[in-house]
Amino acid sequence: MNSSDWMPDITHPWTRFALVIIIALAVAGIVHRAADVFLRRFAIRHPMGASIVARANTPLEAIVPLAMVLLAFRVAPDEPARLIDGLEHLLGVCLIGACTWFLVRCIGAVEATVSRFNPIDLEDNLRARRLQTQSRVLARTGMVVTVVLGIGVALMTFPAVRQFGASLLASAGIAGIAVGLAAKPVLGNLIAGIQIALTQPIRIDDVVIIEGEWGRVEEITSTYVVVKIWDERRMIVPLQYFIETPFQNWTRTSSQILGSVLLWFDYGLPLEPLRAEMERICKAAPEWDSRVMVMQVVDSNDKAMQVRALMSSSNSGKSFDLRCKVREGLIAFVKREYPAYLPRLRGDLENQLRGVEDAPVPFTARRAAR
């Protein structure tokens, strides 16, 4: 038996094609290894590049072999044509999907790098919140656009879909209006996301008042915003809301804020000791930032006067705690030092039953007699 009996016929088309596939996969492995070594050396000096390399390595493991095998199909046998065309089409669709995956991972790597190098858990985090908001909104929008384009390109490789697209273009009038109306919410939110990223009416960790609820912007996606309410509920708000509806943003340019406490007291209460007590409370409170501390009588009626204590804090959370401390401290001070001047209803009572021995004794008098 000759050795040539079991040796493959190199001249056979399928044998040559199999050898080309093997060589293509070997070249793909070498190219991927060389690219990986080069990119890792590049990433040592560039932190953002390191993040991109780490996230994009897995898609690259699929892109390089698929591209090389697709090139190898140029020498594929002519028969059976249906099988060869089907495999080549499948590889092309897989390559489009891998490239889309690669772009999405790269966009996510840029967003993650920006977030890592601009943390928002700092006292002065205005710049970090601005950059994180821009990167997050633009990244989510870019991911959506990339996926939609990838799906569109993949679908256009099918002849039936291409014919359908051509017929739509031929009748673009009615079809365009119908598609526009159907896609209006999606497109509106995408456009609103780009507007928010550029103009920034809100940012990550902004304190906002929406629908009467106080909360912080926890997450901004490509279609909606998650607001964390103070009691840990979550409010889901469409992006278009922040473009079309007025709302309060307490940290638009700075997190510094003024807090007020309103109290009612009798007209006889001296204000100077009350101001001194407020000053003592504020100076002892770490929440006060030493900018503003004012006490004024802001209102009055026929029964009492209204006193407003105004003080400043570095952010809204500290302001709430400081207001509670000042309110509790002033009430305790007045109860302790000037209990007679707490607000109360007064009236002059005349005993209409003079000389009547069994006239009812007021409750306060009975309690005092005990």
Salt bridges, closest charged atoms under 4 A:
ASP36 OD2 - ARG40 NE 3.09
GLU88 OE2 - ARG74 NH1 3.69
GLU111 OE2 - ARG136 NE 3.77
GLU111 OE2 - ARG140 NH2 3.57
GLU123 OE2 - LYS318 NZ 4.00
ASP205 OD2 - ARG216 NH1 3.76
ASP206 OD1 - ARG129 NH1 2.27
GLU213 OE1 - ARG233 NH2 3.07
GLU218 OE2 - ARG234 NH2 2.88
GLU219 OE2 - ARG140 NH1 3.75
ASP231 OD2 - ARG233 NE 2.81
ASP266 OD1 - ARG346 NH2 3.55
GLU272 OE2 - ARG275 NH1 2.99
GLU277 OE2 - ARG280 NH2 2.72
GLU279 OE2 - LYS283 NZ 2.69
GLU287 OE1 - LYS325 NZ 3.10
ASP289 OD2 - ARG291 NE 2.72
ASP302 OD1 - LYS303 NZ 3.45
GLU337 OE2 - ARG336 NE 3.29
